Amino acid sequence: MDAPEKFVALTPETLPKRLGDLPALTHRLGGDVSRWQVREVGDGNLNLVFIVESPHGALIVKQALPYVRLVGESWPLPLKRSYFEYHALTRLAASDPGIVPVVHHFDEQQAIIVMDYLTPHVILRRALIEGRALPDLGVVMGRYLARTAFRNSDLCMKTRDKKQAVALFADNVELCDITENLVFSDPYFAAPMNRHTAPQLDGLVAILRADRDLKVSAQQMKHKFSAQSETLCHGDLHTGSIMVTETDIKVIDPEFVFYGPFGFDIGMLLANYWMSFFSQRGHEAGGSREMLRRELLDIIVDTWKTFSATFTALWHSERRGILYQSNLFEAQGDGLASDQALHHVLHGIWVDMLGFAGIEIHRRILGLAHNADFEKIDNPDVRAACEARALKFGRHITVNRDALDDLAVINALAARLDQDVVT
Amino acid sequence: MDAPEKFVALTPETLPKRLGDLPALTHRLGGDVSRWQVREVGDGNLNLVFIVESPHGALIVKQALPYVRLVGESWPLPLKRSYFEYHALTRLAASDPGIVPVVHHFDEQQAIIVMDYLTPHVILRRALIEGRALPDLGVVMGRYLARTAFRNSDLCMKTRDKKQAVALFADNVELCDITENLVFSDPYFAAPMNRHTAPQLDGLVAILRADRDLKVSAQQMKHKFSAQSETLCHGDLHTGSIMVTETDIKVIDPEFVFYGPFGFDIGMLLANYWMSFFSQRGHEAGGSREMLRRELLDIIVDTWKTFSATFTALWHSERRGILYQSNLFEAQGDGLASDQALHHVLHGIWVDMLGFAGIEIHRRILGLAHNADFEKIDNPDVRAACEARALKFGRHITVNRDALDDLAVINALAARLDQDVVT
């Protein structure tokens, strides 16, 4: 069997026959494939996702398709993204055990990953739209972000391993290309795939697309995206890539993985919290969302606080890489030198985080891939008002990222904008 | 012949027999190998270098050894660096035609590169020690630095090609490791392979090794070295990697090639000019070097000025990469937005350049690999005085890189330090 197998997409009908021999599956589902129940549930933009259940258990079978599911076969996308996702899942699991679903099987040729079925988890975005927050979110995600950022960088890894990781993920060209275009550039000119709530936002969109400082800032963040290979980034860490119960939080779908800036993932995630915040005015038919709004701002503060504290603790306990070596600092009796270096690194992450956050907000309102947080607001006037506040906020934090030092100030600004009457 | 050939080092005796069948050589030297004259002339730290001459012509045969020649077999170093050097030579030639020797043959297995013999070229460092400057140096090297920096980056390349280049050169681990240790860290603590002019410099060395701001800055530059993969860097661009005649300038030996910051190569090179400047007081037995000192400072100004002007011209004529796309700026009638972005990019390069320059000066005086500019000053008191001025200058430009905006000011500082009586 030297010839490569031809890729064939799974269906609920063919899946039991095709995967029914694999111990990784039969061990958990039982060998009687006639009792496997298969549903295709992929509602994302790119892949097939099957839930396979039997009386013995349940698993997720995720298969990449050779094109963008959201758009169709006219937009081809290599199956190899499944390979990058697999390697990302492995590394994220090693960096923060328990944070990603356990992988049981990987088939590179058929672009199939078999992993734990998370139940009764729901997508965080859905919970937030429905009005539920999770008190642990900031702590768990802040810790995850710091652990994965620190442990996959030259602060911690052997330099050979880090350079090999950079080379491995540098090949994830097509998915980076999506980010490069859809996130950093398309929103700022009349790109064909853009859409926005019109005509309500037309005026503001024109202002933003003529905003020199904003566009230069967006490109500066793109420059960092493309050339600041500090650590392993999930690459698409929004609230749709997090699954939650009252007591558990899991990160999924790291197929946009790349080596990038320390501040990228955390910036993307905080942006999605801020968007959820600004969207809540459109979801108050069932009652005020004031409490959730406050909780969201608290989650944002907790995320950064925990990120910063965890990164600091790892700096002192696991800094065995080639950067900021202790033999230059602590070993010479100057621990404060190490703190000085740390504070500069954290400051750089902070600034980048704000830059990426603002851009992410813009692309979710002006670009191709919108967030359900806003999309599920039926009244276009209400939706546009929420989106306009978010757009202005995003512009402010990106352009002024060097001058903003305090999340309390930034959140106060969000709260004030949220009460503005948009005209 | 599927089995890999075993690596065997060339000798002047075996070279004609081993390479005498290759058309790349016989075409230039003639097929009668009995008339080939072979001399081993490698005086660098790492490799064998042969000049092969015949009545018909002459070639250079460079072969890597599986260890560091300067240190011996106790320090192994992979032959693959020859592969990276070959690919670097190819890319540098494409970016700035004529700047590197023409390659006629590459044997990956035997780590052999056959290329033009440059004659009557001399190593630039030797010319500077002997008191000769070259008026074109600043213009030619500034242009080379800008062309190679710009054309191998996401400003110009297809992003797929750039990411493939990053992955390719990320494997040059061992040579990057040398830079990571010898340049950025060893000089700042009592590393085993360090040496300096003692006891004259002992006091200053202790001060520098206790200098918190300096050490943090050095590690910040190392952070950029390891994670700012903007463009193809030569990696070891000192005045020993440049060969010159009165009318020609060639760059050689890019085996330390890596993807790194725009400001790296230019910072290393200017550092070597400043070191030449500070060393001249030790070479005045044959007469004053005042004229050369002034020429060196002019070369530094010309290099940056030409770099900046060439980079600017390429920004406007060849910016077809994913960064700072013209459809966001010029295509929307806002050319000034593009200039704004350019000026921020150039400012970042400038700051990095100063940071790298100061560190390079330190490692050449405190680390393992010293420069002949200082080493050839026999009187240790005179040498130490020259070195001390350079060390202080290096500390100043690295630590204050954000606050220094003008080469005239920096050069005036160098000139003032150069007249200090060192105690």
Boltz contact constraints between the chains, C-beta under 6 A:
constraints:
  - contact:
      token1: [A, 154]
      token2: [B, 226]
      max_distance: 6.0
  - contact:
      token1: [A, 160]
      token2: [B, 173]
      max_distance: 6.0
  - contact:
      token1: [A, 163]
      token2: [B, 170]
      max_distance: 6.0
  - contact:
      token1: [A, 163]
      token2: [B, 173]
      max_distance: 6.0
  - contact:
      token1: [A, 166]
      token2: [B, 170]
      max_distance: 6.0
  - contact:
      token1: [A, 167]
      token2: [B, 167]
      max_distance: 6.0
  - contact:
      token1: [A, 167]
      token2: [B, 170]
      max_distance: 6.0
  - contact:
      token1: [A, 170]
      token2: [B, 163]
      max_distance: 6.0
  - contact:
      token1: [A, 170]
      token2: [B, 166]
      max_distance: 6.0
  - contact:
      token1: [A, 170]
      token2: [B, 167]
      max_distance: 6.0
  - contact:
      token1: [A, 173]
      token2: [B, 160]
      max_distance: 6.0
  - contact:
      token1: [A, 173]
      token2: [B, 163]
      max_distance: 6.0
  - contact:
      token1: [A, 180]
      token2: [B, 322]
      max_distance: 6.0
  - contact:
      token1: [A, 185]
      token2: [B, 325]
      max_distance: 6.0
  - contact:
      token1: [A, 188]
      token2: [B, 328]
      max_distance: 6.0
  - contact:
      token1: [A, 189]
      token2: [B, 327]
      max_distance: 6.0
  - contact:
      token1: [A, 189]
      token2: [B, 328]
      max_distance: 6.0
  - contact:
      token1: [A, 212]
      token2: [B, 337]
      max_distance: 6.0
  - contact:
      token1: [A, 215]
      token2: [B, 328]
      max_distance: 6.0
  - contact:
      token1: [A, 215]
      token2: [B, 337]
      max_distance: 6.0
  - contact:
      token1: [A, 216]
      token2: [B, 340]
      max_distance: 6.0
  - contact:
      token1: [A, 216]
      token2: [B, 341]
      max_distance: 6.0
  - contact:
      token1: [A, 219]
      token2: [B, 324]
      max_distance: 6.0
  - contact:
      token1: [A, 219]
      token2: [B, 341]
      max_distance: 6.0
  - contact:
      token1: [A, 223]
      token2: [B, 323]
      max_distance: 6.0
  - contact:
      token1: [A, 226]
      token2: [B, 154]
      max_distance: 6.0
  - contact:
      token1: [A, 227]
      token2: [B, 229]
      max_distance: 6.0
  - contact:
      token1: [A, 227]
      token2: [B, 230]
      max_distance: 6.0
  - contact:
      token1: [A, 228]
      token2: [B, 228]
      max_distance: 6.0
  - contact:
      token1: [A, 229]
      token2: [B, 227]
      max_distance: 6.0
  - contact:
      token1: [A, 229]
      token2: [B, 229]
      max_distance: 6.0
  - contact:
      token1: [A, 230]
      token2: [B, 227]
      max_distance: 6.0
  - contact:
      token1: [A, 322]
      token2: [B, 180]
      max_distance: 6.0
  - contact:
      token1: [A, 323]
      token2: [B, 223]
      max_distance: 6.0
  - contact:
      token1: [A, 324]
      token2: [B, 219]
      max_distance: 6.0
  - contact:
      token1: [A, 325]
      token2: [B, 185]
      max_distance: 6.0
  - contact:
      token1: [A, 327]
      token2: [B, 189]
      max_distance: 6.0
  - contact:
      token1: [A, 328]
      token2: [B, 188]
      max_distance: 6.0
  - contact:
      token1: [A, 328]
      token2: [B, 189]
      max_distance: 6.0
  - contact:
      token1: [A, 328]
      token2: [B, 215]
      max_distance: 6.0
  - contact:
      token1: [A, 337]
      token2: [B, 212]
      max_distance: 6.0
  - contact:
      token1: [A, 337]
      token2: [B, 215]
      max_distance: 6.0
  - contact:
      token1: [A, 337]
      token2: [B, 216]
      max_distance: 6.0
  - contact:
      token1: [A, 340]
      token2: [B, 216]
      max_distance: 6.0
  - contact:
      token1: [A, 341]
      token2: [B, 216]
      max_distance: 6.0
  - contact:
      token1: [A, 341]
      token2: [B, 219]
      max_distance: 6.0
